[in-house]
Amino acid sequence: MGLGALGPGIGQGNAVKGAVEGIARNPGASGKIMTTMLVGLAMIESLAIYALVIALILLFANPFM
């Protein structure tokens, strides 16, 4: 689960960093940047949720045992 959370965590950090830099350069576009960033963060977070689901399946319904 830790490795499944590492990638999305790094990706979300980079996405927020880019959004903050974009808003600092052009404050007038903050609404569009924030909307796009939130959609992107939701997509990235879905990877972490998928990793959690796989971890729970392997933990409680292990098909290999």
C-alpha positions as CSV (number, residue, x, y, z in Angstrom):
1,M,0.0,0.0,0.0
2,G,2.9,2.3,0.7
3,L,4.2,2.1,-2.8
4,G,0.7,2.6,-4.2
5,A,0.4,5.8,-2.3
6,L,3.9,7.1,-3.1
7,G,3.2,7.7,-6.8
8,P,-0.1,9.6,-6.4
9,G,1.4,11.6,-3.5
10,I,4.3,12.8,-5.6
11,G,2.0,13.5,-8.5
12,Q,-0.4,15.5,-6.4
13,G,2.5,17.5,-5.0
14,N,3.7,18.3,-8.5
15,A,0.2,19.2,-9.7
16,V,-0.3,21.6,-6.8
17,K,3.1,23.1,-7.3
18,G,2.4,23.8,-10.9
19,A,-1.0,25.3,-10.1
20,V,0.4,27.6,-7.5
21,E,3.1,28.8,-9.8
22,G,0.5,29.4,-12.6
23,I,-1.7,31.4,-10.3
24,A,1.3,33.4,-9.1
25,R,2.1,34.3,-12.7
26,N,-1.5,35.0,-13.8
27,P,-3.9,35.6,-10.9
28,G,-6.7,36.3,-13.4
29,A,-6.8,32.7,-14.5
30,S,-7.0,31.3,-11.0
31,G,-10.5,30.0,-11.4
32,K,-9.8,28.0,-14.5
33,I,-6.5,26.8,-13.0
34,M,-8.1,25.7,-9.8
35,T,-10.9,23.8,-11.6
36,T,-8.4,22.0,-13.8
37,M,-6.2,21.2,-10.9
38,L,-9.1,19.8,-8.8
39,V,-10.1,17.5,-11.7
40,G,-6.5,16.4,-12.1
41,L,-6.2,15.7,-8.4
42,A,-9.3,13.6,-8.5
43,M,-7.9,11.5,-11.3
44,I,-4.6,11.1,-9.4
45,E,-6.4,10.2,-6.2
46,S,-8.3,7.5,-8.0
47,L,-5.0,5.6,-8.4
48,A,-4.4,5.7,-4.6
49,I,-8.0,4.4,-4.1
50,Y,-7.4,1.6,-6.6
51,A,-4.2,0.6,-4.8
52,L,-6.1,0.5,-1.5
53,V,-8.8,-1.7,-3.0
54,I,-6.2,-4.1,-4.5
55,A,-4.4,-4.2,-1.1
56,L,-7.7,-5.0,0.7
57,I,-8.6,-7.7,-1.8
58,L,-5.2,-9.3,-1.4
59,L,-5.4,-9.1,2.4
60,F,-9.0,-10.4,2.9
61,A,-9.8,-12.4,-0.2
62,N,-6.4,-13.7,-1.2
63,P,-6.9,-16.0,-4.2
64,F,-3.5,-17.5,-3.7
65,M,-4.2,-19.2,-0.5
